[in-house]
Amino acid sequence: MHAKKDIPVAKAGYSIPEFGAATGLGRSSLYKYMGDGLIVYVKAGRRTIITDQPTDFLARLSKAA
């Protein structure tokens, strides 16, 4: 019998703390970039879910600088 291998899947959404940990940025910086439109996010009730991928955001940030 063959063992089933886990297929890596990109996460669909990140909390503010998770995205901060993935990018090395603090909460205030994340909210600033969200306000500037550099981070893609949605609101689900009171929750903020960042639908952007950390690597995509960092690539855009380096191009914007």
Contacts in CASP RR format, 6 or more apart in sequence:
PFRMAT RR
TARGET T0000
AUTHOR 0000-0000-0000
METHOD contacts of the structure
MODEL  1
MHAKKDIPVAKAGYSIPEFGAATGLGRSSLYKYMGDGLIVYVKAGRRTII
TDQPTDFLARLSKAA
10 53 0 8 1.000
11 53 0 8 1.000
12 51 0 8 1.000
13 49 0 8 1.000
13 50 0 8 1.000
13 51 0 8 1.000
14 22 0 8 1.000
14 49 0 8 1.000
14 50 0 8 1.000
14 52 0 8 1.000
14 54 0 8 1.000
15 47 0 8 1.000
15 48 0 8 1.000
15 49 0 8 1.000
15 50 0 8 1.000
16 27 0 8 1.000
16 30 0 8 1.000
16 31 0 8 1.000
16 48 0 8 1.000
16 50 0 8 1.000
17 27 0 8 1.000
19 25 0 8 1.000
19 30 0 8 1.000
19 39 0 8 1.000
19 50 0 8 1.000
19 52 0 8 1.000
19 54 0 8 1.000
20 26 0 8 1.000
20 27 0 8 1.000
20 30 0 8 1.000
22 54 0 8 1.000
23 30 0 8 1.000
23 54 0 8 1.000
23 57 0 8 1.000
23 58 0 8 1.000
25 33 0 8 1.000
30 39 0 8 1.000
30 50 0 8 1.000
33 39 0 8 1.000
33 57 0 8 1.000
33 61 0 8 1.000
34 41 0 8 1.000
34 48 0 8 1.000
34 50 0 8 1.000
38 57 0 8 1.000
38 60 0 8 1.000
38 61 0 8 1.000
38 64 0 8 1.000
39 50 0 8 1.000
39 52 0 8 1.000
39 57 0 8 1.000
40 50 0 8 1.000
40 51 0 8 1.000
40 52 0 8 1.000
41 48 0 8 1.000
41 49 0 8 1.000
41 50 0 8 1.000
41 51 0 8 1.000
41 52 0 8 1.000
42 48 0 8 1.000
42 49 0 8 1.000
42 51 0 8 1.000
43 49 0 8 1.000
END
